[in-house]
Amino acid sequence: LIEDRYIIPDTTSNQVAINSVKVLGKEIYPTELSGDSIVLSYDRNSFSIDFAALDFLNSHKIKYSYKLEGLKNNTWTTPSNNNSTEFSHLAGGNYIFKLRVLNHEGIWGKEKNLLYVHVETPFWETTWFYVLIILFFSGSIALVYSYQLNRNKRISQLQLKALHTQMRPHFIFNCLSAINGHIVKFETVKASEFLTQFSKLMRGILENSTESWITLKQEIETLRLYLVMEALRFEDKFSYKIEVEDEVQPSSILIPSMIVQPYVENAIAHGLLHKVNGSGVITVKFLKGNGNLKCIVEDNGIGRERSNQIRSKSKITHKSLGLKITSERLQLLQGSSIANIQDLKNELGEPVGTRIIIVLMMKKVVDEDLVNLH
């Protein structure tokens, strides 16, 4: 490296000039370039330059030193007879190719800004692009947060509505009236038994309402207690069965809470209570399938067509609120509310009941879940 204090002042400045400038091997000076500046695109960011001092008598004794200002560690090169150089893969920005000449007398000429170079910055490295990316991700995070906040709020609202539908005053009043009927008849043992079942049902519903996910075992127990009370209310007008496939372990599976009961309630109210011939039977099955849990609610009632006719005559046309709430909760909790309703018919094409297949997302119970459930 040459220190400035050792440089002899210029007394005979040599004129220097550019002979050629090439970009990726293609010559652009003097054919295309005018003036002393060039602009390179980000994908054509390499160039070579050929230069010379105008000294016809002593050109072989002249030495050159140069640097490209704008590069990191841009120091002057060691003086040499080499009158060309190349710069490759330049980052976006502005550069100045500076040259100074050492003549045959050992005198340095003044440094000259021989060529101004501007390399365009690719758009993905520009400040405005980074700002847009930051704004985009910040906006996305805000939207996701807002969506999750609204979603959780809606789930909580629906969970509260589901609790109201399961503990509606009409149902509670009828259950207590049925229990009171046994007391009036001095059937105290039976009344005490049903009162115990009723209190367990209320407790189960309240406990399940505080959780978005409960074990299948909890759901089955709450469902059993509900069916016991419904059978009492309607004086054993129907019987029920709850079946669980051998591969399903109720205590090891989590499912959305308070989901199955509205479908069972609908089957009883619109399928079994209007049945005239024979006793009603409702069957609830839990089966594994494709990573999900299938719940099948089947009854041998009058069928949807006959039920709709009765409802039409009684001017009851509204859809079950419980089913509507359940459908929306499933949509929010698991992204779908699949409930396939099938009309069961005999060989003569006569309705003999209804089957509802509900597909539930399930999760395995882990230790943290067990802590939260107790």
C-alpha positions, 0 to 999 in steps of 0.5 A: 500500500502507498501512503500519501506522504511518500507521493511526489506532487504532480508536475506533469499531469498525464491525461488518462482516458477510457479505452473500453468498458464491457458488461458481461463481455459485451462492449458498451464503450465507446459504442453505446456509452456516452459521457463518464457514467454507466447504469447497470441492472441488478442482473448485469452487475459486472463490468471490465474497464480498459484505460490508458495514459496519453504518453506516447514516448514512455507508455511502457514506463507508466504505472497505474493505481486504482480503486472502486470507491463504494466497495468495502475496503476500497484501497488503492491497488499496488502500482503496476503496468496493468491497464485493465481490471474487472469488477464482478457481482456488485451490490446495488448502489453508486460507485466511482472508478478512480485512477492515478498514474505514476509517470516515468519520472516517478511522479504521481499525477492527480487522481481522477474520477474516470467512471461513475457507475450506478448498479440498480438494486433489485426490488426485493432488496429495496427499503420500500419492499422491506416496508411492504413486507413488514406491513403485510406480515403485521397486517396478517398477524393483526387479522389472524389475531382479530379472527381468533379473538372473534372466533373464540368469542363466538364459540363462548357465546354458542357454548352459553347458548348450548347450555341454555338449550340443554337446561331450558326451563321446560325440560327442568320443570317436566323432569321435576314434575315427573319426579314429583309424580313418584313422590305423590305415589309414595314411590320414594325409592324411585323418586330418590333415584331419579332425583339423584340422576337429575342432579348428576345430569345438571352437574354434568351439563354445567361442568361440560359447558365450561370446556370446549373439549371433553372426554368421550366418557363424559359425553356418554355419561351425560347422554345416558343421564339425559336419556334416563330423564327423558324416558322418565318424562315420557313414561317409558314411551321409548328405550335406548341403547348406547354402543361404543366400538371396541377400538374406541377408548372413551376415557382417552379421547377428547371431542367437542362438548355438548354436541350429541345431545341436541341430535338425540333430543331431536330424534325423540321429539320428532321421531319417537313421541309421535310413534303409535305402533310399537315401542320406540327405540333410540340407539347411539353408536360411537365408531372410529373412522378415518382419524375421526369419530363417527356418532350415529343416532338412529331411531325407529320413529315416524320418519322426517316426512311424517314428522314435517306433516305433523309440524306443519299442521301444528304450525311449528315450522322453526328449525331446532335451535339446539341443532342450529347452535350445534352446527355452528359450533362444529363449524367453528371448532373443527372447520366443518359441521358434517351431519348426514341424515338418512331416511330409513324405509322398509321393503315397501318404501314405508318410513321406519325411522331416521339415522343421523351420522355426525363426524366429530374431530377427536384428540387424544387425552394428554396429561395437561388435558386431564389436569384441566378436566378435573 
